[in-house]
């Protein structure tokens, strides 16, 4: 199935769960419990950007509030994701500790970023890119849609869509 990764739904095992590389699945970002640091950090970024876009004195006041909330969750998670980073919908941060994302990076829809991931310089992630724990993406470079980057990999060159890469430096795996 080109362009989508197929998994089995935990609720209905016969139903395939398809993660799109183009259409954001906003349910992936919902805060589900009281202590959900990754999702609350992401919510603070989203609401800050919405308040800034609104403008005026109310938008200004809310943007200051959400910047403070962002600072709190950044300290809790020890992550640095800038408030103005371009992030499309459906981003998952299952273990948000130590994630560093350069302000000029662009993250496509339905991506998943694990702990200790670093995006350096202008990195463009396509849709449905999964970055394993400890991966380092050294831009400027572009990663295509439906890409998996292995844990502790160092990516220094563009990655084509549908590839799985791993290693130091990262190389395409034969799958």
N, C-alpha and C positions, 0 to 999 in steps of 0.2 A: 504494500500500500504506500505509494509515493506521496510525500508531503505530510503524512500523518503517522504517528506512532500508535500502535494498537496495544491496549492492555485489557485485562479483564476487570470488570466492575466488581468491587467487593460486595455490593448489595445484591446484584443479579449476575451470577457468574457466567451465564450464557450471553449477556449483553456486553459487546466490546465497548471499551472506554477510549474514545479517540481524542487526542490532544491536538488541537489545530495549531498550525504555524502562522496563521493569518488572522483568525478571529479571536479576540481576547475573551477568556473565560473569567469574568469578574468574580465568580464564586470562589476561585482559588485564593482570593485576597481577603475573604471574610474573616473577621475576628470571631473565633469560636468559643473562647473561654476567657476568664478574667486575666490570666497570665499568659499572654501570647505576644512576646516581645517583638518578633519579626513582623508580624501582621500589624501591630500597633505602630512600629516604626514606619512601615510603608503607608499606613493610614495617615500619619502625621505629614508625610511628604505630599500625599495626594491632596489633603485638605489645605496645606500651605499653598500649593500651586493654584488651587481653586480660589482661595482668598485673594492671592496676588492678581489673578486674572479678573476678579470682580472689580478691584480697584476701589477708589473712594476711601473715606475715613473708616467705614465698617470693614471693608476688605483689608485695609492697613492694620486695624486692630486685631482682626482674626488671624492675619498672617503672622503677627508678632506672637500671639498665643500659640499657634501651631509650630512656630519656630522653637519656642520654649519646650513644647511637648516633644518635638523632634530631638532636641538636645538631651532631654531626659532619657528617651529610649536609645539614643546613640551611646550614652554612657553605660546604660544597662547592658547593651549588646556588644559594647566595645567595637562598634562598626562606624564607618564613615561613608555615608551615602549622602551626597550633597542635596540640598533642598531643590535645586534647579535641574537635577539630572533628568534626562528624557527617559521615562520608563513607560512602556505601553502596558496594557492591562494583563492580568493573570500571572504576575510575578509571584513566585513562591520562594520564601526564605525559611525552610524548615528548621535550620540550626543557624541563626543569624550572627553568631559570634565571630568577630574579627573580619567582617567583610569590608573591603576598601574598594570604592568605585570612584574613578576619576570623574570630575564634573562634566567633561565633554563626552563621556561614554553615552551610548544609545542602546537601550535594551528593548528588544522586540517583545511581541506578545507571548504569554504562556511559558516564560523561561523559569528555570529553577536554579538557584544559586545556594550552594552549601557553605559551611563554615570555612573561614580563613581564605576565601577567594579574593584575589586582587585583580582589578582591571586598571591597567596603566595606560595613560594617554587616551587618544581617540580610538576607542574600541567600539565597533558596531556589531551587536549581537542580533542575529535574525530571530525568527519565531521558533519557539519550542527548542531552545538551547538549554541543555542541562550541564552545569559546571560542577564537577566533583570537588570534594573537600580539598582545600589547599591549592587549587589550580591557580596559576598565574598567567594572565593574558597580557602580553607586552605589545601594545600598539605602537603606531597606528596600524590597525588591521580590521578585517571584516570576517565574521563567522556566519556562514549561511544558515538556512532553516534546518530544523530537525538534526541538530548536531549534538553529540555527547562528547564531553571532554573529561577524561579520566582524572581520578584523584591525584593531586600533586604534580600534574602535568604543567609544562611551561610551553605556552603557545606563542610563537614568534612570527608566524606567517599566516596568511589568509587560509581559512578552512572552507572547503566546498560543502554545499548542502548535502545532508544525509550521511555525513561521515562520522566516524568514531575515531577520536585521536587520543593518544596517551603517550607518556614518556617525557624525557628531558633531553633535547627539545621534543615537542610533541610530533608524532608521526601518525599517519593514517593506519588504522588496523584493518586487516582483511576480515570482514565479517560476512 
